[in-house]
């Protein structure tokens, strides 16, 4: 085949394919011309073109989230690479195998006032598992061997052990558009054989003895991919009288036995209940927790053990009680632990006590929502209850994911949020990237500030009718009106909840989206139905609420619970439309 004459680019294309990369997100440029030629001419690779590098990186992240496979990300030289940093950091903490490939100038031209030159080789160092810097020429002793070995090493590192992003910086000199014949697939491929990590029978029994009745065991899952094997193991554990299983909305683990609305439960517990239900052992799995309540409560306790299960890059001691670091797959560990625990049967009401408090909290929550006026919270409850079961849902950071934590999302197919580093940037692009590889609809629920931050994603040619967006238009920065650090400051409206100039109706028309708008519960009922059934083009539903009022409804939800007052009443805040 005819392709670039840059041997390093052809070796890279060979090895990307050999190591399981099937998709690449490419941003146009000049210095990366040989890379574009090498990758785009390989039929094994599906290449997506995205102009904005920051959006491109989050789109690649979304593809990786959905497929759990390595995704190539290709940019030109200069500041293009730096725009990848937010998404690469998210991928690192979320364990998504991005393969960042940056074109670069020959080293002798760096710092010589040549255009688009800066030090690139270590630009992403804190957020990648491994990186390599490839020479512009391979015509030196062992040049081809070095290039092959370094690329193999980086690609193996991306998908083995704790998955994560890697960086290949490849130096290219002019001419950049020269081609020659090349036989693809001739590059040496290095593979890795890893034995399956399991506990021995004696190890499993020993750990089983440590968590047997009457010891009280609390299992908590943060963000996680859907996993049927893990789900079954946790159901088995949740059936034990001395164990309770808590799952966050984005844990994607579901059972009526799980406590899936952690904040709504903990915020209503009395001091006596918290003392009585203090666990002896806390076992965590998955990624960073959204719930502030569970973190603060566990950190405040004494005389407890914490086991963290998962392949980690460091010692994760979020609760400040870590005693065992279990460096293995949660689904394997939990399956073995569940089997080991079946022989231990002693009286305990721990699980039953948790279930009673959980179901009481749900009753209080439903009563509050039923009487609360038009606000972000009531709109959110209405949306969640009507989302079709096969849709994937992405939440932006800020209040959106926190509202999701309070709602019953157990019927949803899959829920995601960029909680690796919890930034508001890139939510639209990440959801868009995920939608490319999901046959049904992908819905993004975002805020107006997050939407404006990632507005370039709306111009992408990758958008299809199966991509939908709900924008909560509450004046921008709704989270700042709720959290204690900013909500009472005189600078709130000028420097934090600054509002947005987001002409969604005009943007929708300009970018080819069907536009819907709701300003009350009555209009939401009508518009949400049409929005859900819009099948011929992508759609945006803008929901307008009073920002101050929405913040007060959310604050009162927690304040009343913390004061142990009865929330079965009509909230003491009137609808501004009345």
C-alpha positions as semicolon CSV with decimal commas, in nm:
position;residue;x (nm);y (nm);z (nm)
1;X;0,000;0,000;0,000
2;X;0,107;0,361;-0,054
3;X;0,144;0,553;0,269
4;X;0,377;0,800;0,442
5;X;0,751;0,753;0,402
6;X;0,799;0,805;0,778
7;X;0,886;0,457;0,905
8;X;0,810;0,547;1,268
9;X;0,452;0,640;1,174
10;X;0,400;0,312;0,990
11;X;0,540;0,109;1,278
12;X;0,306;0,298;1,508
13;X;0,004;0,223;1,285
14;X;0,098;-0,147;1,275
15;X;0,127;-0,169;1,652
16;X;-0,186;0,031;1,732
17;X;-0,387;-0,220;1,532
18;X;-0,202;-0,519;1,678
19;X;-0,267;-0,397;2,034
20;X;-0,641;-0,361;1,984
21;X;-0,688;0,003;1,885
22;X;-0,979;0,027;1,639
23;X;-1,066;0,399;1,661
24;X;-0,867;0,720;1,642
25;X;-0,973;1,081;1,703
26;X;-0,765;1,313;1,487
27;X;-0,735;1,691;1,482
28;X;-0,611;1,858;1,161
29;X;-0,261;2,001;1,149
30;X;0,052;2,025;0,941
31;X;0,320;1,856;1,150
32;X;0,096;1,551;1,206
33;X;0,042;1,502;0,829
34;X;0,246;1,177;0,820
35;X;0,047;1,044;1,114
36;X;-0,284;1,126;0,948
37;X;-0,169;0,952;0,629
38;X;-0,045;0,645;0,816
39;X;-0,362;0,599;1,023
40;X;-0,632;0,710;0,779
41;X;-0,514;0,469;0,510
42;X;-0,547;0,165;0,735
43;X;-0,887;0,002;0,691
44;X;-0,863;-0,152;1,039
45;X;-0,886;0,194;1,199
46;X;-1,198;0,411;1,212
47;X;-1,082;0,772;1,221
48;X;-1,295;1,057;1,357
49;X;-1,195;1,416;1,276
50;X;-1,251;1,683;1,545
51;X;-1,104;2,031;1,499
52;X;-1,091;2,147;1,862
53;X;-0,824;1,945;2,047
54;X;-0,985;1,990;2,387
55;X;-1,317;1,859;2,259
56;X;-1,138;1,586;2,061
57;X;-0,970;1,454;2,375
58;X;-1,300;1,430;2,565
59;X;-1,467;1,265;2,266
60;X;-1,189;1,003;2,270
61;X;-1,246;0,968;2,645
62;X;-1,615;0,904;2,580
63;X;-1,532;0,638;2,322
64;X;-1,305;0,469;2,575
65;X;-1,571;0,490;2,848
66;X;-1,826;0,318;2,625
67;X;-1,599;0,055;2,465
68;X;-1,346;-0,009;2,745
69;X;-1,087;-0,033;2,466
70;X;-0,779;0,178;2,387
71;X;-0,845;0,484;2,170
72;X;-0,582;0,677;1,973
73;X;-0,577;1,056;1,995
74;X;-0,368;1,242;1,737
75;X;-0,265;1,607;1,726
76;X;-0,011;1,834;1,563
77;X;0,280;2,006;1,735
78;X;0,275;2,302;1,973
79;X;-0,006;2,399;2,209
80;X;-0,240;2,145;2,051
81;X;-0,103;1,883;2,291
82;X;-0,163;2,102;2,596
83;X;-0,534;2,115;2,514
84;X;-0,548;1,741;2,580
85;X;-0,448;1,779;2,945
86;X;-0,796;1,800;3,111
87;X;-0,927;1,489;2,935
88;X;-0,602;1,296;2,986
89;X;-0,612;1,375;3,359
90;X;-0,972;1,250;3,371
91;X;-0,869;0,935;3,182
92;X;-0,584;0,872;3,426
93;X;-0,806;0,878;3,735
94;X;-1,086;0,698;3,554
95;X;-0,855;0,429;3,415
96;X;-0,942;0,486;3,048
97;X;-0,671;0,370;2,803
98;X;-0,615;0,674;2,579
99;X;-0,314;0,658;2,349
100;X;-0,206;1,019;2,304
101;X;0,004;1,070;1,991
102;X;0,158;1,412;1,937
103;X;0,358;1,518;1,633
104;X;0,667;1,723;1,720
105;X;0,951;1,909;1,553
106;X;1,302;1,761;1,546
107;X;1,466;1,827;1,881
108;X;1,725;2,067;1,741
109;X;1,450;2,317;1,656
110;X;1,296;2,337;2,004
111;X;1,349;2,678;2,170
112;X;1,480;2,821;1,843
113;X;1,184;3,050;1,771
114;X;1,052;2,811;1,508
115;X;0,672;2,809;1,487
116;X;0,467;2,569;1,697
117;X;0,760;2,445;1,900
118;X;0,766;2,382;2,274
119;X;0,883;2,104;2,504
120;X;0,626;1,832;2,444
121;X;0,781;1,504;2,554
122;X;0,692;1,540;2,924
123;X;0,398;1,777;2,892
124;X;0,151;1,520;3,026
125;X;0,391;1,341;3,260
126;X;0,180;1,348;3,580
127;X;-0,127;1,207;3,402
128;X;0,008;0,926;3,183
129;X;0,128;0,581;3,281
130;X;0,414;0,576;3,034
131;X;0,553;0,796;2,758
132;X;0,814;0,776;2,485
133;X;0,986;1,025;2,259
134;X;1,064;0,897;1,908
135;X;1,339;1,042;1,690
136;X;1,269;1,201;1,355
137;X;1,507;0,955;1,189
138;X;1,556;0,585;1,250
139;X;1,867;0,550;1,031
140;X;2,102;0,501;1,323
141;X;2,225;0,173;1,478
142;X;1,922;-0,013;1,622
143;X;1,693;0,277;1,531
144;X;1,406;0,062;1,404
145;X;1,440;-0,178;1,699
146;X;1,430;0,107;1,952
147;X;1,122;0,258;1,790
148;X;0,942;-0,077;1,785
149;X;1,031;-0,160;2,145
150;X;0,928;0,178;2,284
151;X;0,589;0,176;2,110
152;X;0,519;-0,182;2,219
153;X;0,609;-0,092;2,575
154;X;0,381;0,211;2,585
155;X;0,084;0,028;2,433
156;X;0,121;-0,269;2,668
157;X;0,128;-0,031;2,964
158;X;-0,199;0,132;2,856
159;X;-0,412;-0,181;2,879
160;X;-0,240;-0,397;3,139
161;X;-0,272;-0,373;3,515
162;X;-0,438;-0,046;3,602
163;X;-0,552;0,083;3,263
164;X;-0,481;0,443;3,172
165;X;-0,349;0,696;2,922
166;X;-0,005;0,685;2,762
167;X;0,182;0,933;2,544
168;X;0,380;0,884;2,222
169;X;0,563;1,199;2,113
170;X;0,688;1,146;1,759
171;X;0,931;1,389;1,597
172;X;0,881;1,448;1,224
173;X;1,084;1,652;0,978
174;X;0,998;1,797;0,637
175;X;0,890;1,704;0,380
176;X;0,579;1,583;0,556
177;X;0,366;1,469;0,261
178;X;0,607;1,232;0,088
179;X;0,477;0,876;0,039
180;X;0,612;0,534;-0,054
181;X;0,502;0,170;-0,068
182;X;0,483;-0,009;0,263
183;X;0,369;-0,358;0,357
184;X;0,143;-0,323;0,663
185;X;0,158;-0,562;0,956
186;X;0,530;-0,639;0,933
187;X;0,625;-0,481;1,266
188;X;0,718;-0,707;1,557
189;X;0,440;-0,733;1,818
190;X;0,523;-0,789;2,184
191;X;0,242;-0,933;2,395
192;X;0,210;-0,982;2,769
193;X;0,096;-1,294;2,953
194;X;-0,054;-1,217;3,292
195;X;-0,180;-1,493;3,523
196;X;-0,535;-1,448;3,650
197;X;-0,520;-1,295;3,995
198;X;-0,733;-1,480;4,248
199;X;-0,716;-1,541;4,619
200;X;-0,620;-1,889;4,732
201;X;-0,889;-2,081;4,913
202;X;-0,713;-2,027;5,245
203;X;-0,676;-1,651;5,182
204;X;-1,044;-1,621;5,094
205;X;-1,144;-1,810;5,410
206;X;-0,917;-1,596;5,623
207;X;-1,074;-1,275;5,491
208;X;-1,416;-1,435;5,524
209;X;-1,350;-1,495;5,893
210;X;-1,258;-1,128;5,937
211;X;-1,594;-1,006;5,805
212;X;-1,818;-1,280;5,945
213;X;-2,120;-1,214;6,166
214;X;-2,166;-1,050;6,405
215;X;-1,912;-0,801;6,265
216;X;-2,090;-0,523;6,074
217;X;-1,975;-0,480;5,713
218;X;-2,051;-0,181;5,492
219;X;-1,963;-0,214;5,122
220;X;-1,954;0,109;4,917
221;X;-1,911;0,140;4,540
222;X;-1,807;0,456;4,358
223;X;-1,815;0,497;3,980
224;X;-1,782;0,171;3,790
225;X;-1,855;0,012;3,456
226;X;-2,165;-0,214;3,442
227;X;-2,049;-0,558;3,553
228;X;-2,295;-0,847;3,588
229;X;-2,047;-1,073;3,767
230;X;-1,970;-0,807;4,026
231;X;-2,340;-0,726;4,059
232;X;-2,423;-1,090;4,137
233;X;-2,148;-1,112;4,399
234;X;-2,270;-0,795;4,571
235;X;-2,630;-0,922;4,574
236;X;-2,504;-1,237;4,743
237;X;-2,324;-1,027;5,005
238;X;-2,624;-0,797;5,053
239;X;-2,835;-1,098;5,149
240;X;-2,616;-1,159;5,452
241;X;-2,764;-1,029;5,781
242;X;-2,445;-0,845;5,880
243;X;-2,370;-0,669;5,549
244;X;-2,507;-0,360;5,372
245;X;-2,419;-0,253;5,018
246;X;-2,422;0,115;4,914
247;X;-2,396;0,212;4,548
248;X;-2,373;0,552;4,387
249;X;-2,573;0,645;4,078
250;X;-2,268;0,604;3,853
251;X;-2,166;0,272;4,008
252;X;-2,400;0,103;3,756
253;X;-2,475;-0,173;4,007
254;X;-2,842;-0,239;4,083
255;X;-3,055;-0,446;4,319
256;X;-3,349;-0,374;4,551
257;X;-3,113;-0,489;4,826
258;X;-2,866;-0,205;4,758
259;X;-2,882;0,137;4,923
260;X;-2,857;0,335;4,602
261;X;-2,942;0,683;4,731
262;X;-2,669;0,740;4,984
263;X;-2,708;1,112;5,049
264;X;-3,087;1,092;5,082
265;X;-3,040;0,818;5,342
266;X;-2,750;0,954;5,548
267;X;-2,880;1,311;5,571
268;X;-3,193;1,187;5,754
269;X;-3,018;0,962;6,004
270;X;-3,012;1,066;6,368
271;X;-2,695;1,063;6,576
272;X;-2,822;0,753;6,755
273;X;-2,883;0,572;6,425
274;X;-2,537;0,657;6,298
275;X;-2,382;0,529;6,619
276;X;-2,586;0,208;6,606
277;X;-2,503;0,145;6,239
278;X;-2,134;0,226;6,264
279;X;-1,958;-0,047;6,065
280;X;-1,669;-0,255;6,190
281;X;-1,532;-0,292;5,838
282;X;-1,583;-0,070;5,532
283;X;-1,501;-0,221;5,192
284;X;-1,480;0,018;4,899
285;X;-1,450;-0,043;4,526
286;X;-1,478;0,165;4,212
287;X;-1,364;0,524;4,167
288;X;-1,393;0,845;4,366
289;X;-1,716;0,892;4,561
290;X;-1,955;1,177;4,488
291;X;-2,124;1,162;4,828
292;X;-1,985;1,414;5,074
293;X;-2,206;1,266;5,347
294;X;-2,055;0,919;5,338
295;X;-1,699;1,054;5,331
296;X;-1,752;1,287;5,624
297;X;-1,932;1,022;5,830
298;X;-1,674;0,745;5,781
299;X;-1,386;0,984;5,844
300;X;-1,543;1,087;6,176
301;X;-1,558;0,731;6,310
302;X;-1,310;0,554;6,535
303;X;-1,205;0,191;6,557
304;X;-1,303;0,078;6,208
305;X;-1,115;-0,097;5,931
306;X;-1,119;0,004;5,567
307;X;-1,039;-0,232;5,280
308;X;-1,004;-0,084;4,932
309;X;-1,042;-0,327;4,643
310;X;-0,905;-0,250;4,297
311;X;-0,589;-0,210;4,092
312;X;-0,457;0,130;4,200
313;X;-0,163;0,350;4,109
314;X;-0,111;0,450;4,471
315;X;-0,245;0,387;4,822
316;X;-0,597;0,530;4,829
317;X;-0,689;0,623;5,188
318;X;-0,989;0,851;5,132
319;X;-1,152;0,765;5,467
320;X;-0,826;0,783;5,669
321;X;-0,885;0,431;5,806
322;X;-0,720;0,213;5,539
323;X;-0,601;-0,120;5,675
324;X;-0,592;-0,353;5,372
325;X;-0,519;-0,264;5,012
326;X;-0,662;-0,546;4,796
327;X;-0,485;-0,514;4,462
328;X;-0,714;-0,721;4,242
329;X;-1,029;-0,701;4,031
330;X;-1,336;-0,620;4,246
331;X;-1,554;-0,871;4,062
332;X;-1,313;-1,156;4,139
333;X;-1,254;-1,049;4,500
334;X;-1,621;-0,997;4,578
335;X;-1,715;-1,331;4,423
336;X;-1,457;-1,512;4,633
337;X;-1,550;-1,318;4,948
338;X;-1,921;-1,391;4,898
339;X;-1,847;-1,762;4,862
340;X;-1,622;-1,767;5,168
341;X;-1,886;-1,594;5,382
342;X;-2,164;-1,844;5,321
343;X;-2,038;-2,070;5,599
344;X;-2,059;-1,790;5,859
345;X;-2,412;-1,754;5,997
346;X;-2,457;-1,574;6,326
347;X;-2,744;-1,346;6,432
348;X;-2,728;-0,985;6,309
349;X;-2,984;-0,716;6,226
350;X;-2,735;-0,484;6,058
351;X;-2,870;-0,532;5,704
352;X;-3,234;-0,511;5,816
353;X;-3,169;-0,193;6,016
354;X;-3,013;-0,026;5,714
355;X;-3,300;-0,131;5,489
356;X;-3,560;0,017;5,723
357;X;-3,382;0,352;5,741
358;X;-3,327;0,350;5,365
359;X;-3,693;0,289;5,282
360;X;-3,807;0,547;5,537
361;X;-3,576;0,801;5,373
362;X;-3,724;0,722;5,031
363;X;-4,074;0,786;5,167
364;X;-3,959;1,122;5,306
365;X;-3,788;1,208;4,979
366;X;-4,098;1,127;4,772
367;X;-4,318;1,331;5,006
368;X;-4,087;1,630;4,977
369;X;-4,075;1,611;4,597
370;X;-4,452;1,572;4,574
371;X;-4,509;1,905;4,752
372;X;-4,206;2,103;4,634
373;X;-4,268;2,381;4,381
374;X;-4,113;2,419;4,035
375;X;-3,736;2,406;4,072
376;X;-3,429;2,219;3,955
377;X;-3,508;1,937;4,197
378;X;-3,867;1,878;4,087
379;X;-3,772;1,908;3,719
380;X;-3,492;1,659;3,773
381;X;-3,726;1,411;3,944
382;X;-3,967;1,435;3,652
383;X;-3,690;1,381;3,396
384;X;-3,539;1,077;3,569
385;X;-3,878;0,907;3,600
386;X;-3,942;0,934;3,224
387;X;-3,606;0,845;3,069
388;X;-3,650;0,534;2,849
389;X;-3,481;0,229;3,006
390;X;-3,238;0,163;2,719
391;X;-3,089;0,513;2,714
392;X;-2,741;0,583;2,846
393;X;-2,730;0,896;3,062
394;X;-2,432;1,125;3,119
395;X;-2,440;1,389;3,392
396;X;-2,225;1,698;3,405
397;X;-2,051;1,790;3,729
398;X;-2,189;2,044;3,972
399;X;-2,549;2,006;4,083
400;X;-2,654;1,765;3,807
401;X;-2,469;1,463;3,942
402;X;-2,571;1,557;4,296
403;X;-2,940;1,564;4,202
404;X;-2,891;1,226;4,033
405;X;-2,754;1,091;4,362
406;X;-3,089;1,171;4,530
407;X;-3,309;1,011;4,266
408;X;-3,400;0,652;4,181
409;X;-3,177;0,582;3,880
410;X;-3,182;0,204;3,919
411;X;-3,399;0,157;3,610
412;X;-3,159;0,346;3,384
413;X;-2,944;0,144;3,147
414;X;-2,614;0,315;3,230
415;X;-2,509;0,636;3,408
416;X;-2,179;0,818;3,365
417;X;-2,007;1,135;3,486
418;X;-1,651;1,266;3,463
419;X;-1,572;1,205;3,831
420;X;-1,207;1,114;3,781
421;X;-1,112;1,476;3,850
422;X;-1,469;1,614;3,858
423;X;-1,418;1,904;3,617
424;X;-1,709;2,078;3,444
425;X;-1,517;2,088;3,115
426;X;-1,577;1,830;2,845
427;X;-1,912;1,687;2,959
428;X;-2,075;1,737;2,618
429;X;-1,780;1,596;2,425
430;X;-1,751;1,293;2,653
431;X;-2,119;1,209;2,610
432;X;-2,088;1,262;2,236
433;X;-1,791;1,025;2,217
434;X;-1,986;0,761;2,406
435;X;-2,284;0,802;2,173
436;X;-2,074;0,707;1,871
437;X;-2,042;0,350;1,999
438;X;-2,388;0,301;2,150
439;X;-2,675;0,196;1,924
440;X;-2,953;0,346;2,132
441;X;-2,986;0,704;2,259
442;X;-2,726;0,882;2,472
443;X;-2,864;1,163;2,688
444;X;-2,653;1,434;2,849
445;X;-2,805;1,622;3,143
446;X;-2,594;1,932;3,193
447;X;-2,603;2,282;3,338
448;X;-2,592;2,601;3,137
449;X;-2,240;2,682;3,258
450;X;-2,106;2,335;3,173
451;X;-2,281;2,348;2,837
452;X;-2,125;2,683;2,750
453;X;-1,782;2,558;2,859
454;X;-1,791;2,282;2,595
455;X;-1,994;2,457;2,326
456;X;-1,757;2,360;2,042
457;X;-1,879;2,000;2,073
458;X;-2,210;2,105;1,918
459;X;-2,035;2,172;1,586
460;X;-1,903;1,817;1,557
461;X;-1,996;1,614;1,250
462;X;-2,013;1,309;1,479
463;X;-2,348;1,419;1,624
464;X;-2,643;1,203;1,521
465;X;-3,017;1,190;1,605
466;X;-2,940;0,942;1,884
467;X;-2,766;1,222;2,081
468;X;-2,982;1,440;2,307
469;X;-2,906;1,714;2,560
470;X;-3,107;1,852;2,851
471;X;-2,973;2,185;2,977
472;X;-3,073;2,306;3,323
473;X;-3,081;2,681;3,272
474;X;-3,062;2,817;3,626
475;X;-2,847;3,123;3,585
476;X;-2,513;2,944;3,572
477;X;-2,308;2,802;3,857
478;X;-2,600;2,665;4,058
479;X;-2,365;2,467;4,279
480;X;-2,219;2,793;4,415
481;X;-2,563;2,896;4,545
482;X;-2,580;2,574;4,745
483;X;-2,237;2,496;4,890
484;X;-2,140;2,663;5,216
485;X;-1,809;2,804;5,095
486;X;-1,975;3,046;4,849
487;X;-2,354;3,062;4,901
488;X;-2,346;3,338;5,165
489;X;-2,071;3,555;5,015
490;X;-2,158;3,903;4,884
491;X;-1,943;3,818;4,581
492;X;-2,170;3,523;4,490
493;X;-2,349;3,670;4,189
494;X;-2,055;3,866;4,050
495;X;-1,772;3,613;4,081
496;X;-1,921;3,265;4,130
497;X;-2,278;3,218;4,006
498;X;-2,206;3,461;3,727
499;X;-2,480;3,356;3,486
500;X;-2,437;3,274;3,121
501;X;-2,509;3,436;2,789
502;X;-2,618;3,111;2,630
503;X;-2,863;3,157;2,339
504;X;-2,966;2,791;2,329
505;X;-3,253;2,836;2,087
506;X;-3,029;3,009;1,834
507;X;-2,744;2,763;1,892
508;X;-2,979;2,471;1,837
509;X;-3,096;2,618;1,507
510;X;-2,741;2,694;1,397
511;X;-2,604;2,350;1,479
512;X;-2,901;2,147;1,353
513;X;-3,069;2,048;1,680
514;X;-3,443;2,031;1,738
515;X;-3,519;2,275;2,021
516;X;-3,761;2,227;2,311
517;X;-3,816;2,453;2,612
518;X;-3,985;2,413;2,951
519;X;-4,053;2,683;3,209
520;X;-4,298;2,500;3,437
521;X;-4,402;2,147;3,531
522;X;-4,692;2,170;3,288
523;X;-4,471;2,263;2,992
524;X;-4,211;2,005;3,098
525;X;-4,470;1,726;3,078
526;X;-4,548;1,823;2,719
527;X;-4,200;1,913;2,597
528;X;-4,028;1,614;2,758
529;X;-4,260;1,373;2,578
530;X;-4,186;1,533;2,239
531;X;-3,814;1,556;2,318
532;X;-3,795;1,184;2,401
533;X;-3,975;1,084;2,082
534;X;-3,783;1,316;1,849
535;X;-3,607;1,064;1,623
536;X;-3,513;1,248;1,304
537;X;-3,251;1,488;1,444
538;X;-3,050;1,555;1,762
539;X;-3,241;1,750;2,024
540;X;-3,189;2,003;2,301
541;X;-3,437;2,057;2,585
542;X;-3,378;2,379;2,779
543;X;-3,535;2,386;3,126
544;X;-3,560;2,730;3,285
545;X;-3,585;2,763;3,663
546;X;-3,536;3,044;3,913
547;X;-3,176;3,006;4,041
548;X;-3,230;3,143;4,390
549;X;-3,545;2,943;4,436
550;X;-3,385;2,617;4,317
551;X;-3,097;2,664;4,557
552;X;-3,337;2,720;4,847
553;X;-3,539;2,407;4,765
554;X;-3,220;2,198;4,765
555;X;-3,087;2,359;5,083
556;X;-3,415;2,304;5,264
557;X;-3,416;1,938;5,158
558;X;-3,097;1,882;5,357
559;X;-3,156;2,133;5,634
560;X;-3,487;1,983;5,741
561;X;-3,337;1,636;5,739
562;X;-3,037;1,745;5,945
563;X;-3,265;1,910;6,200
564;X;-3,459;1,580;6,225
565;X;-3,783;1,757;6,136
566;X;-4,072;1,584;5,966
567;X;-4,047;1,652;5,592
568;X;-4,395;1,517;5,519
569;X;-4,528;1,866;5,457
570;X;-4,542;2,138;5,197
571;X;-4,198;2,302;5,175
572;X;-4,175;2,654;5,310
573;X;-4,083;2,812;4,980
574;X;-4,332;2,937;4,725
575;X;-4,308;2,907;4,353
576;X;-4,199;3,246;4,214
577;X;-4,454;3,200;3,933
578;X;-4,744;3,199;4,180
